Amino acid sequence: MTKTTTALETPLGRQLDRLAAFEPTDAPVLSLYLDLRSNEHGRRTWETFLRKAFTERPLLLKGDARTSFERAAQRIRTYLDTELRKSAEGLAVFACSAEDDFFEAVQLDVQVDADRLFIGSVPHLYPLMRVNDQFPRYAALLADTNSARLYVFGLGTREAEREVRNIKTRRSAMGGWSQPRYQRHNENFHLHHIKEVTEVLDRTVRHESLNHIVLACDAVIRPLLMEQMPRHLADKVIDVLSLDIRTPEHEVLRETLEALRESDGNTDAAHVERMLDAWHANGLAVIGPEDTLRALDMGQVEELLITASPSQLRRPVAVTGDMALGPVDSGTTAPNGQEDADRHRLADHLVVHAHTSGARVRFIEDAELLSDVGGVGALLRFRI
């Protein structure tokens, strides 16, 4: 018997598409990121940050730009007072009052790295795209000999849950059955159960377009499950954990997400090595901000590899294309002044340009992996 429950939510990818398509404007666009979690004393520190940012940042603007900023800031305050979920742990808000009162908010069940306010001609999407990368959508399957629970997790929360339950086999033979016959009965039952579980997993992965699977099963069912799993599913399995079928959902999420991140870290190293090997061989790869920017401008990039810490990016000797100028001077509340603001702006330009050109974006969490190449590089579709 299969039971399905699904949470209907707008995928973050669609919101990123809309935000990335925003045309540059000569009015300030506010991009606000807040860590909504309370500190160890139960206080919401983001409120202090917001009062300071909304008081100090307008002083750097004049005339219509300042008026537009203040109107957008008031719209954000109203939203925080009236529409913020108590359960939300992170928030991204984008607002520009001069552009038909443009306003878009993303409430998250996961935290953002820090409280930041960015001001520019377009929405600043790097932190939101990184959150999307840190908490991908994936399937987590728990199974034993007669039941299974299948979750679809995304952005740190359950999107869907499916259950498969079958009648339990008895622990001892009944009615004078011989032990071999009883053993065959159990094996046939387990095989039928696993086939049903695999079919449910296959349908879910296909329907949800998932690329990652984490399994959790006991020693009895594991070899049978792997044997029955088709190749296209087995290739998506990143780890097999030992979790009881009764493990609470929040623990399943924590354990499987940790497995996903460990696997992703190993994959990061492999992708960086592949990029560097291709570059050394004068192949389909570039390294460093300058060459990566040029490759993006020419539509060559297949996969962008960029440090997860914008402060680790090397500022390019010269900027090209639409990085050079913008109608609004960009600014940020990042603590290290204009130099840090420039790096954040560069990071944002790189990932948004890659996103809009259809390239994959891979955030490299270990800063050392890209430290020798200025924090960024790319694998290419073609050479010119």
N, C-alpha and C positions, 0 to 999 in steps of 0.2 A: 504494500500500500504506500502510495506517495502523496505527501502533503506539501503544498507550496504556499509561502507567504512572501510578498514582495513589497518593499518600500519604494514609492515613486518619487524620484528626485531628479532635478535637471542636472545632467552631467556637467562637471566643471569644464570639460573640453569645449562645450558649446559657448560657455561664457567667455572663455579665453579667446575663442574665434571672434566673437563680437568685439571684445575689448581691443584685440590686436588690429582690427579693421578700422579703428577710430582714426579719423583724419586729423593731422596736426592743426592746432588752432592758435590764434594769437592771444587767447585768454588762458589764464592758469588752470591747469587740470590738477586736482588734488588726488593723490593716491595715498590712502591711509591704511596702515597695517597695525593691528592691535593684538597683543597677547592678553586675552581676557581672563586668564586664570588668576586667582587670588594668591597672594604670597603666603609665607608660613604664618603670618599674623592675621590672615583672613582679609587683607586689604587689597583693593583693586588699584594697583599702581598705575594702570593705563590712564586713569582719570587725571592724575597729576600731570602726566606727560601731555595729554591732550590740551589741558588748560594752558600749559606753557607754550606748546607749539602753535595753538590758534591765537595766542597773544603776541608772540614774538615774530612769527613768519610774515604776517601782513605788513610789519614795519619796513620790510625790504622791498615792498611793492608800492606803486604810485597810481593815482588816478583810477581809470576803469579796471585795471588789473587788481588793485586792492579791493575795490567794491565787489568785483566778481569773486575774489577769494572769500571775503566775509560772508557773502550770500551762500556760497557752497559750504562753508564751515557751519553756518547755521542749519542748513539742510542736514548735514551729517549729525549735528547735535540732536536735532529732532528725531532722526532715525534711531539714534542710540537710546533716547529716552522712551520711545514708543514701540519699537519693533525688534529690539535685540532679545534673542532667546537667552534665558538664564543658563541653559546647558551649553551654549556655545563657548568654545575655548579659544577660537581665533577669529579674526575679522579682517576682511579687505574691502575697502570702500573707494569708489572712484566717482568724482563729481566735478562738473564744470557748469556753473550757472549760466554762463554766456552762450553755451551751445545747447539751446532748447532745454535748459535745466537737466543736462545729462547727469544721470545718477545710476550707479549699479553697485550693489552690495553682495558680498559672498560671506555668509556665516559658516564657520567651519567647526567640526567636532574634534579638530586637532589644533595644536598650537602653531603660531608663527614664531620665527626666531626672535624678533624684537619689535618694540613699538617704533614705528618709523612713519614720517610724513615726507612724501616726495612731491615736488612741484615741477611741472614741465608742460610741454605742448601736447603730450599724449599720456595715456595711463601707463604707469610704471608696473610692469607685469613680472619682472624677474622673481620676486619672492613668492608670488602666487604660482608661477610655473614650477618653482622648486618644490613647493608643497605638493603639487600634483604629481611630481616625480617621486617624492619621499613616501607617499601613501597611495600607491597604484591600486587599481582594481585587480582582484585575484580570487581564485576559488580555494576554499579550505574544506577538505573532506575528512570527516571522522567516521570510521567504520569498524564494526565487529562482525561476528558470525551471523547476526540476525537483524541488525539495524545499521542505519547510517544517517549522519547529519551533514548536509552540504550547505556551506555559507558562501555568499559572494560579499566580500569586503571591499570597501573603497573609501578613501579619505578618513580612515580610522573608524568607520562605522559599518554596521550591517546594512547592505542593500537588499539582500534576499536570503531566504532560508528554505531548504527543502529537506524533507525527512523520508526515509525509506524504512519500513518496518515489516518484518516477516515473522511467522510463528517460530518460537524457540524450539530447538531440538532438545529432547530429554537427555539427561546425563547418563542414564543406564538403559540397556536394551529392554524392550517390553514384549510380552506375548510369545516368548520362546524363540525370538529371532537369534540367529547365530551372530557372533561378534563380527565376522567379515561382512555379512549382509547388512548389519546395523551400521557398520563403518561406511559402506557404500551409500547407504541411505543418507547419512550425514554429509558425506562429500557431495552428493548430488544436490542436496538442499543448499549447501554453502555455495556451490557453483551457480545455482539459479539465483541466489541472493546477490552474489557479486556481479553477475551479468546485468541484473536490474540496476544495481548501483552504478555500474559503469555507463549504462545507457543514459541514466539521469545526469551523470557528470558530463557526458558527451553533449547532450542537448543543451545543458546550461552553458558550457564553455562556448559552444557555437553561437547560441542566442545572444549571450552577453559579450561576445568578442573578447574573451579573456586570453591572456598570454602566459599566465603563471598559475600553477597549482601546487598547493602544499597538502600532503597526505598525513594522516595520523591514524594508525591502526595497530591492532595487537599482532603478536608473532604468528598466530594461527592464520589470520586472513591475509597478511602482507604478501606472501609469495603468490597466492591465488589471485589477488588483486592486480599485481604487477603483470602476471601472466595473461590475464584477460584484457588488460588495457591496450587499446590500439596504439600504434606507433605515434600518431599525431597527438595523442594525449600524453603518452609517456615522455615525449620530448618537452612537454611543458612543465613536468614535475621538477621542482627545484629542491625539494627535501621531503624526507619521510620521518615524521616525529612519532614519539611514543606518548600518546595522550589517550586517556580513557574516554569512552563514548559519552560519559556523563560530565565531562569537563565543562565548567560554566563558560558561557559565550565570551565574557571579557578576558578570560584566561586563554581561550582559543585564539582570540584576536592578538593578544600580546605575544604568545609563543610563535604563532605563524608569521606575524609581522617581523619579529626578530629573525626568523629563519630567512625571510625574504630579503631583509637588509644585509644579512651576512652573505647570501648568495650574490646580491647586487654588488657588494664590495669586491668580491672575487672577480665578478664580470667586469667591473670598472677597470681593474688592473689589466685584464686581458684586452679590453678595447683600447686602452692607452698604448699598450705594447704593440698592438696591431697597427695603430695609427703611426707610431714612431718608426716601426719597421718599414711601412709604406713610404714614409717621408725619406728615410735614409736611402731607400732604393729608388728615389726619384719617381715614386709611384703616385697613386691617387690619394694624396694627403698633403695638408699644409699645417704649419704650426705658427703660433704667435699671433698677436692681435692684428698686425698689418695685413699679413697674407690671408688670414681668416676673413677679415672684413672685405678684402678684394674678392675672395672666392664667393662670399655671400652676395655681393653686388652682381656677380656674373651668374648666379644661380647654379654654382657648381656643387654646393655642399649637400652631401647625403646624410651625414650625421655630425652634429656639432658636439664636441666634448669640451665642457667648461667647468672651471672650479666652482664648488658650491659656496665659496667665500669671495665675493666681489673684491674685497680689500686685497686679495692675493693676485689680482689681475695686474699685469704690467700695462701702463698707459702707453698707447701707440705713439710712435714718433710723429706721425701725421694721421689725421682722420680723413676718411673719404666719404663720398656719397652724402646721404642725408644725415650722417653723423656730424658733419661739419658745422651746420648752423641750425637753429631752431627759433621759432618766433618768440618763445618764452625761455628766459634763462633758467636752466634746471637747477634745482636745489634739493637738499635732503637734510634731515635731522641727524644723519650719521655723525658720529662724534669727532671725526678727524678732518673736518673742514672741507674746503673745495676739492682737494686732491681725492678724498674719499668719495665726494659727490661725483666727480668725473668717472671714477671707476664704476660706481653704481650705474651711471648713465651708460657707460660702455657695455657693462654686463647686460643691461636691459635691451640695448639695441641689438646685441648679438643674438640673444635668445628669441626676441620677437621677430627679427628678420628671418631667423631659421624657421620659426613656427609658420610664418606667413608664406614661406617658399616651399613648405612641405617637407622640410628636413627634420630628422629626428633630433631631439635635444637630450643629451645625457649629462647630468650633473655629477661631477666627480667629487665625492665627499672627502677623500684623502687629498689634501692640498699638495702634498709632496709629489704625487704622481704627475702633476702638470707644472711643478715649480720651475723646472729648467726651460720651459717653453712659454713662459709668460702667462700661464693659467688657462690657455685656450688653444684648441686646434680643431681640425675637422678631417673627416674622410670624405672623399669627393666622388661625385657621379661620373665626371669626365674631366679631361684636361684640355686646356686651350694652348 
